[in-house]
């Protein structure tokens, strides 16, 4: 991601990351290969938290045990293609908080046009104290939620 700024004229809590589509992001048809869109949304998810003032996960682990927010579910809708040389923006916000999960919404735009939107369900997780090879979801930390609202 090339940098994030709040999205002007959008509801509070939306962040925007700018990206230039490169040749290597595209498939043989010349349009962005869909896994790249998912990768950009995933990167924007972490970037969203950092822009809200949440430290990177590796810094939180020693403090509260949080190792990250693994993806539980992802839905994507594609409206218009993207190709190399175009400048796009990934707009990201949390649209719903639940006990142990949150719903991230991503909108990929070019010059204001909505090209793709994705919705992710993610959980805050720690290593399972009984079996550190496993992880388990924990309630959304109140301090993190407060920073993001």
C-alpha positions as CSV (number, residue, x, y, z in Angstrom):
1,X,0.0,0.0,0.0
2,X,1.4,3.4,-0.9
3,X,0.0,5.5,2.0
4,X,-3.2,6.0,3.9
5,X,-5.3,9.1,4.6
6,X,-8.8,9.6,6.0
7,X,-11.4,9.5,3.2
8,X,-12.8,13.0,2.7
9,X,-16.5,13.4,2.7
10,X,-16.9,9.8,4.0
11,X,-18.3,8.7,7.3
12,X,-15.8,8.7,10.2
13,X,-13.6,5.6,10.4
14,X,-12.9,5.1,6.6
15,X,-9.3,5.0,5.5
16,X,-7.9,5.1,2.0
17,X,-4.8,3.4,0.7
18,X,-3.5,4.4,-2.7
19,X,-2.0,1.9,-5.2
20,X,-0.7,1.9,-8.7
21,X,-1.6,-1.3,-10.7
22,X,1.5,-2.8,-12.1
23,X,1.9,-5.1,-15.1
24,X,2.7,-8.0,-12.7
25,X,-0.6,-7.6,-10.9
26,X,-2.5,-8.5,-14.1
27,X,-3.5,-11.8,-15.8
28,X,-3.0,-12.6,-19.5
29,X,-6.2,-10.7,-20.3
30,X,-4.6,-7.6,-18.9
31,X,-6.9,-7.1,-15.9
32,X,-6.0,-7.4,-12.3
33,X,-5.8,-11.1,-11.2
34,X,-8.4,-11.4,-8.4
35,X,-6.0,-12.8,-5.8
36,X,-4.2,-9.5,-5.9
37,X,-7.4,-7.7,-4.9
38,X,-7.7,-10.0,-1.9
39,X,-4.1,-9.4,-1.0
40,X,-4.6,-5.6,-1.1
41,X,-7.7,-5.9,1.0
42,X,-5.8,-8.0,3.5
43,X,-3.0,-5.5,3.7
44,X,-5.5,-2.7,4.1
45,X,-7.1,-4.5,7.0
46,X,-3.9,-4.3,9.0
47,X,-3.1,-0.8,7.7
48,X,-6.5,0.4,8.9
49,X,-5.7,-0.6,12.5
50,X,-2.3,1.0,12.4
51,X,-3.8,4.3,11.1
52,X,-6.3,4.2,14.0
53,X,-3.3,4.1,16.4
54,X,-3.2,0.3,17.1
55,X,0.4,-1.0,17.2
56,X,1.4,-3.7,14.8
57,X,0.3,-7.2,16.1
58,X,3.9,-8.3,16.9
59,X,4.1,-5.3,19.3
60,X,0.7,-6.2,20.9
61,X,1.6,-9.9,21.5
62,X,3.8,-9.3,24.6
63,X,1.2,-6.8,26.0
64,X,-2.1,-8.6,25.6
65,X,-1.4,-11.8,23.7
66,X,-3.2,-10.7,20.5
67,X,-1.4,-12.3,17.6
68,X,-3.6,-10.8,14.9
69,X,-7.0,-10.9,13.3
70,X,-7.2,-14.0,11.1
71,X,-9.7,-14.1,8.3
72,X,-12.8,-16.2,8.9
73,X,-14.9,-15.3,5.9
74,X,-14.5,-13.2,2.8
75,X,-17.0,-12.1,0.1
76,X,-16.1,-10.1,-2.9
77,X,-18.1,-8.5,-5.7
78,X,-16.4,-7.3,-8.9
79,X,-18.1,-4.5,-10.9
80,X,-15.4,-3.1,-13.2
81,X,-12.0,-4.3,-14.3
82,X,-8.7,-2.7,-13.5
83,X,-5.5,-2.8,-15.6
84,X,-1.9,-1.8,-15.3
85,X,-1.0,1.9,-15.0
86,X,-4.2,2.8,-13.3
87,X,-4.3,4.5,-9.9
88,X,-6.7,2.9,-7.5
89,X,-7.7,3.4,-3.9
90,X,-8.7,0.8,-1.3
91,X,-11.2,2.3,1.2
92,X,-11.5,0.4,4.4
93,X,-13.7,0.6,7.5
94,X,-15.2,-1.5,10.2
95,X,-19.0,-1.6,9.6
96,X,-19.9,-4.0,12.5
97,X,-18.5,-5.0,15.9
98,X,-19.6,-8.3,17.5
99,X,-18.3,-10.0,20.7
100,X,-15.3,-11.7,19.2
101,X,-15.4,-10.6,15.6
102,X,-15.7,-7.5,13.4
103,X,-16.7,-7.0,9.9
104,X,-14.4,-5.1,7.6
105,X,-15.7,-3.5,4.4
106,X,-13.3,-2.7,1.6
107,X,-14.2,-0.6,-1.5
108,X,-11.7,-0.4,-4.4
109,X,-12.2,2.7,-6.4
110,X,-10.7,4.5,-9.3
111,X,-11.5,8.2,-9.7
112,X,-14.5,7.8,-7.4
113,X,-16.0,4.8,-9.4
114,X,-16.6,1.7,-7.3
115,X,-14.7,-1.2,-9.0
116,X,-14.8,-3.9,-6.4
117,X,-16.1,-4.4,-2.9
118,X,-15.2,-6.9,-0.3
119,X,-16.5,-7.9,3.2
120,X,-14.3,-9.7,5.6
121,X,-15.2,-11.3,9.0
122,X,-12.1,-11.4,11.3
123,X,-11.5,-12.4,14.9
124,X,-9.0,-11.1,17.4
125,X,-6.9,-14.2,18.4
126,X,-4.4,-15.3,20.9
127,X,-2.3,-18.5,21.2
128,X,-4.3,-21.1,23.1
129,X,-2.7,-21.4,26.6
130,X,-3.3,-25.1,26.7
131,X,-1.9,-25.8,23.2
132,X,0.3,-23.0,21.8
133,X,0.2,-24.6,18.4
134,X,-3.4,-23.5,18.2
135,X,-5.1,-20.1,18.3
136,X,-8.4,-19.1,19.8
137,X,-10.7,-16.0,19.4
138,X,-11.0,-13.6,22.3
139,X,-13.5,-10.8,22.9
140,X,-12.7,-7.6,20.9
141,X,-10.4,-5.6,23.2
142,X,-12.3,-2.5,24.3
143,X,-9.2,-0.2,23.9
144,X,-8.7,-1.3,20.3
145,X,-12.4,-0.8,19.5
146,X,-12.3,2.7,21.1
147,X,-9.3,3.7,18.8
148,X,-11.2,2.5,15.7
149,X,-14.6,4.1,16.4
